[in-house]
Amino acid sequence: MLFEYKGVHCLVDGQFGSTGKGALAAWLAHQAYHHFGKAHYFDGVIYSGGPNSGHTCYYGDEKIVLKQLPTFAVYLSKMGVKMPVYLSAGAIIDRDILKKEAELYPDVRIFVHPNAAIVTDEDKKAEETGSIAHVAGTRSGTGMALVNKILRKPDAIAGNSLGHIGHNVVIQNHRLKPEQHAYFMEVSQGFSLGINSQFYPKVTSRECTVMQGLADARIPARMLAKTYMAVRTLPIRVGNVDGHSSGNWYGDQVETEWEVVGVEPERTTVTNRVRRVATFSVDQFYDACYANDPDFVFVSHMDYLNRQVWGTFMRNLRDARHQMGKYFEFMLGFGPKVKDIMTEEELGEYSYDQNSTRDREVLASTSRFLRRDDREAEEECSQRDSD
């Protein structure tokens, strides 16, 4: 069951970010709308992110890129459902970006916690030099904004300095009731970028886990209803900048090149830098699962793999699930749109065998997800069989 009728439903990243959380949030919103009375039983969406991360989804062919608002609420607003957004005390806000997104989506009511941190131009400038610059992060000012909050500077929080943003933005101390109602929560960035991870100091300014999201909203752990964790077949890190590296990888993965992957280089939503890319890490998958205990795991960018390895890749993930003694369902993404996502059951339980007629038929039925070179290979295989 995807949803419960009360409690917090949390979406979290299981790698270094850019795992398709936006696409998954849109898919979950779509499911909620069509299967649960237009999602009216959700009482709101909680978000503790900042402008140092962006989330992308598609509503039909319309591309939606967000930095301050959660995807779940915006997608539902496009479907005619007015879902309130709660930017928690852990949120970090860039006034200009929030103002722009509030104007773009006037039907989304935005309640900003008075203790949310505020990014200033001075914060952005400060991250261009010193130890934060060496991290090769997004330099969006979020780290310095959090520093100022920790230093107890009066103007560091929204209650004292946000000012008027728009008619749909209100500063309010949240009083959520997850023991009675259902909420959706989005945790930004990636698990392995957490400040307490092994990659310190090449990390972000806080933890990126389910528990951190709940703590930022002051919601007790027992109110957690469901956890959806997103990973991708080929993890990425933000690109290096000014001679500074964005950090290392896990010991069981190897950095590769986009040319080897066979797709156009990806660029980071916030900085537009070309991302670094590496092979999948089972060690990272274990760490993220133990820290977040997901009910569902979304594997995005399946279309980056040649179809011959789909079965082997998924079998390895199922083996890892078994070895951890956990059970979670898989969802698979073959593209950035809602229609490109399917459940594990829909894909079917199979491993590819090029000599198996059944496997060729299964792959043929999912040919709309294959890259051009894969279709050509399938056609060559079929031609050899007919000869």
Secondary structure, DSSP 8 states (H G I E B T S, - for coil): ----SSEEEEEEESSSS-SSHHHHHHHHHHHHHHHTGGGTTEEEEEE---TT--EEEEETTEEEEESSS-HHHHHHHHTT----EEE-TT-EEEHHHHHHHHHH-TTS-EEE-TT-EEE-HHHHHHTTSHHHHHTT---SSHHHHHHHHHTT-GGGBHHHH-----TTEEE------TTTSEEEEE--S-GGGSTTSTTTTSS-SS--SHHHHHHHTT--GGGEEEEEEEEESS-EE---BTTB------TT--EE-HHHHTS---B-TTT--B-EEE---HHHHHHHHHHH--SEEEEE-GGGS-GGGHHHHHHHHHHHHHHHT---EEEEESSSSGGGEEEHHHH-S----TT-HHHHHHHHHTGGGS-HHHHHHHHHHHHHHH-
